[in-house]
């Protein structure tokens, strides 16, 4: 059951990484279109800046679970490399629990923000004036998925199951273990 949960969440994280990538590509294309319209044809750009900001921000939130899955976040591992494997696992478990707590708090805050925008029919103050619930939806989705990914990471640490089965043999510290002492 735990293995199935970890696998399912890792697949969902991969799916949303694909969506985040598509949003970033769309943002880049819209920036190119905006430059072409403004400087080549001297035409106004109304919706492009808002779209790029909203899409890039959504990509950041929706892609975060995949970054956690792959261990792609920036970290300082000086202490981690100096301690034993059980201590390292304990430190990672404490960090994961704190990360989960933060994500649950942000999930609730993001949900309330999204709901207020939805219920109040909030609009962006630009000329385009898109409804704000659309870009705000990425907050509860992103932090919800990140909470699920942290839960998978915690279960992985507690059960000694690999979290990412596609690269289960990869250990970020394997290069250090193979170095001659």
C-alpha positions in Angstrom: 0.0 0.0 0.0 2.8 2.4 0.9 4.7 1.5 -2.2 1.6 2.1 -4.4 1.1 5.5 -2.7 4.7 6.5 -3.3 4.6 5.4 -6.9 1.2 7.1 -7.6 2.4 10.4 -6.1 5.6 10.3 -8.0 3.6 9.8 -11.3 1.4 12.7 -10.4 4.4 14.9 -9.7 5.8 13.9 -13.1 2.5 14.8 -14.8 2.5 18.3 -13.2 6.2 18.7 -14.1 5.1 18.2 -17.7 2.3 20.8 -17.2 4.8 23.2 -15.6 7.2 22.8 -18.5 4.3 23.5 -21.0 3.5 26.7 -19.1 7.1 27.9 -19.2 7.3 27.1 -22.9 4.0 29.0 -23.5 5.4 31.9 -21.5 8.5 32.0 -23.6 6.5 31.9 -26.8 4.2 34.7 -25.6 7.3 36.8 -24.7 8.6 36.3 -28.2 5.2 37.2 -29.7 5.0 40.3 -27.4 8.4 41.5 -28.6 7.5 40.9 -32.2 4.2 42.8 -31.9 5.6 45.7 -29.9 8.9 46.3 -31.7 8.4 45.0 -35.2 4.8 46.1 -35.8 4.5 48.8 -33.2 1.3 47.2 -31.9 0.1 47.3 -28.2 0.3 44.4 -26.0 -2.6 44.0 -23.6 -2.7 40.5 -22.1 0.8 39.2 -22.7 2.6 40.5 -19.6 -0.1 39.2 -17.2 -0.1 35.9 -19.0 3.6 35.5 -18.7 3.7 36.4 -15.0 0.7 34.1 -14.2 2.0 31.2 -16.2 5.5 31.3 -14.9 4.3 31.6 -11.3 1.9 28.7 -11.8 4.7 26.7 -13.3 6.8 27.3 -10.2 4.1 26.0 -7.9 3.0 23.1 -10.0 6.6 22.0 -10.7 7.7 22.1 -7.1 6.6 18.5 -6.2 8.7 17.1 -9.0 11.7 19.1 -7.8 11.2 17.6 -4.3 10.8 14.1 -5.9 14.1 14.5 -7.7 16.0 16.2 -4.8 16.6 19.2 -7.1 16.3 21.9 -4.5 19.3 23.9 -3.4 20.8 22.7 -0.1 23.9 22.8 1.9 24.9 19.3 2.8 28.1 19.9 4.8 26.6 18.6 8.0 24.8 15.8 6.2 28.0 14.4 4.8 29.6 14.4 8.2 27.0 12.2 9.9 26.1 8.6 9.7 23.4 7.2 7.4 20.8 6.8 10.3 21.4 10.3 11.5 21.2 11.6 7.9 17.8 9.8 7.5 16.7 11.3 10.8 17.7 14.8 9.7 15.9 14.3 6.4 12.8 13.1 8.3 12.7 16.2 10.5 13.2 18.4 7.5 10.4 16.6 5.6 8.0 17.0 8.6 8.8 20.7 8.8 8.4 21.0 5.0 5.0 19.2 5.2 3.8 21.5 8.0 4.8 24.6 6.0 3.1 23.2 2.9 -0.2 22.4 4.8 -0.2 26.0 6.2 0.4 27.4 2.7 -2.3 25.1 1.3 -4.9 26.5 3.7 -3.8 30.1 3.1 -3.7 29.5 -0.7 -7.2 27.9 -0.6 -8.7 30.8 1.3 -7.1 33.3 -1.1 -8.4 31.3 -4.1 -11.9 31.0 -2.6 -12.1 34.7 -1.8 -11.1 35.5 -5.4 -13.6 33.0 -6.8 -16.5 34.1 -4.5 -15.8 37.8 -4.8 -15.3 37.6 -8.6 -12.0 39.4 -8.3 -10.4 40.7 -11.4 -6.8 41.8 -12.1 -6.4 45.6 -12.4 -4.9 45.5 -15.9 -6.7 46.3 -19.1 -7.1 42.6 -19.8 -8.7 42.1 -16.3 -8.6 38.3 -16.1 -10.4 36.7 -13.2 -7.8 36.3 -10.4 -9.1 32.8 -9.3 -7.4 31.3 -12.4 -3.8 32.2 -11.5 -4.5 31.8 -7.7 -5.7 28.2 -8.3 -2.1 27.1 -8.7 -1.5 27.9 -5.0 -3.7 25.3 -3.4 -3.0 22.8 -6.2 0.8 23.3 -6.0 0.9 23.2 -2.2 -1.5 20.3 -2.1 0.7 18.3 -4.4 3.8 19.3 -2.5 2.1 18.1 0.7 1.4 14.8 -0.9 5.0 14.5 -2.2 6.3 15.3 1.3 4.1 12.6 2.7 5.5 10.2 0.1 9.0 11.2 1.1 8.3 10.7 4.8 6.8 7.3 4.1 9.8 6.4 2.0 12.1 7.4 4.8 10.1 5.4 7.4 9.8 2.3 5.3 13.2 2.5 3.6 11.4 2.4 0.2 13.0 4.3 -2.7 10.9 7.4 -3.4 11.7 7.7 -7.1 11.7 4.2 -8.6 12.8 5.5 -12.0 16.2 6.4 -10.6 16.3 4.2 -7.4 20.0 3.5 -7.9 20.9 7.2 -8.0 22.3 8.4 -4.7 23.3 12.1 -4.6 26.3 11.2 -2.5 27.4 8.2 -4.5 30.2 10.1 -6.1 31.6 11.0 -2.6 31.3 7.4 -1.5 33.4 6.2 -4.5 36.1 8.8 -3.9 39.3 7.4 -2.4 39.8 8.5 1.2 
